[in-house]
Amino acid sequence: MILPVHDLLRARLSALLSDRFGIAAADQPSIVIDYPPSRALGDLALPVAFELARRLRKAPKVIAQDLAGALGDVEGIARVEATPNGYLNCYLDRAAFLRARIATGAAATRPADDTGKTIVEHCVERLRSTVRGSSELAEVIKWGHLVYSSNGPIVLIRAEDQRVLFGFWRGKRLRHLDPRLKPGGKYEMATIELRAADTVSSTVVRRLIEEAVALNGSLGDPTDIGQ
């Protein structure tokens, strides 16, 4: 669900910046999509108003309010709000998404070559929901994927065309919880590769997160160890 929404938001905002503010596509700032620290603040947070403040000579709050009012309906988004400090916070239309999924014939009408992408989106949404519910973690987008931190990075969720990577910075110490954690890369990284029908139970995810948080609490930031 979330990846197509990113694309729609970026396209709609780019069109708004061109039509409403006269900023050509080549001159527009990158439209960064972050995640709020709390679900109460929405599912997506866009700081684009801060990038435009100097150019437009307006406060970010005013720009965000203008964009929120002009954005209109975006498929997959229930509402968009401008925050007092200038963010655009977006709330996903989860009810509509679920209704579409369970509607009769929905699977039959999906293009055959879209199956892998759909599986990846489901997997990312499921992992993200469980991770966010397991502990109070900071959530950001880095290097093109979701990264969660507590006293340093804890875990990443990376979506690719046909698989999802679920990697832990201290994963080498967590293999007793899930032997699919494959060591590799810097630090103590180990990653679970998920394809097609592969899953990680919510119980295992919570245990992995809890132990990883505890390890960072006692050992510190995992990126501070030898490179």
C-alpha positions, 0 to 999 in steps of 0.5 A: 500500500505505502509505496504507491502512495509515496509515488502519488504524493510526490507526483501530486505535490510536484504538479502543485509546485509547478502550477501553484507556485510556478516552480519548474520540475527541474528547480523543485526540491526533493520531496522527502517523505518521513514517518512521524514519531507517533501514529497520532501524528499520521502515517507520513510526514513531508517537510517540503514546506521548509525547503520552500520557505526561503524561496517563497519568502513565507513561513513553513506553516503558511506554505504547508497550509496552502499545500494541504488545502490545494492537494485535493484527494489522493488515492490511499490518503484519508486526510492531510494536515498542516502542522503548526511547525510546517510539516504536511502530515498524511493519514492513510485510508486503511479502511479503503485499502482493506475493503479493496483487498477483500472485495470479490474479484480483486485478486483476479483483476490484478495484473499478473506481473504485479504479484511480486510487488503486492507481496512485498508491499504486504510484507513491509506493511506487516513488519512495519506495524509490528516493529512500531508496536514492539517498542518506542523506536525512532523511525526514519527513511535512510538509504532508501529504506526504513530504519528504526533506532534506539541508542543507535540503529536497531533494525531496517526494512528494505523493500526490493522488487521480489523480496524484503530484507529485515536486517538487525545491526546486532543480528549476529547476537540474535540468531538464537531467536531466528536462525534465518538471520544471515551475517553479512556487512559491517558491524554485527549485521545479520539479515532475514531475507523474505520472499513470496510466502515467507513470514516472521511471526509477530511474536518473533519480531517483538522478541527480536526488537526487545532483545536488540533494544536491550543490547543497544542499551547495554552495549551502546550504538552498534556503529561505534564498534570497529568498522 
